[in-house]
């Protein structure tokens, strides 16, 4: 899709070494990369349409197609964003979704790490509040959901209890929050 790496460097002054060094810090290690206004504008363009051509993005943000391609690749490499196809689970055979609140005894991170290895767990977040972890699960049916919660999640060392919130109907799901 839009993630083809480009070896050449842009001659555009707005994609200078200074701009590249501004966003060099890694977001995956917990620090946030310093993103300039042009990178933020590119992200917003792709949030509107992940298949938007680099040439069209370039016109919107004032860069060449090659410079946009380089910046997008850098944003992907830094883990700032992903370009993916988002599906409606019901239309591709997953008829049951649930949010599961988990109380943990001991190390929360080790339980979170175990959950991230389960393909049914689409979203794993450590929280402050009533639960230590919140996990979104996508399953084929109720039997699959029961198997994941009862035999796999509750079997993880440190899981004290779970509370399931089964989705009846999804009313809104967007990825258009823009940038700050």
HULINVEN-V593061 format. One record per helix or strand. SS is the DSSP state (H for helix, E for strand). FROM is the first residue (numbers start at 0). TO is the last residue. Records with the same first field share a line. If there is no record, write none. Layout:
BEGIN
SS: FROM-TO + FROM-TO
END
This chain:
BEGIN
H: 12-14 + 16-21 + 36-47 + 53-60 + 64-76 + 88-91 + 107-115 + 141-152
E: 95-103 + 120-125 + 132-138 + 158-165
END
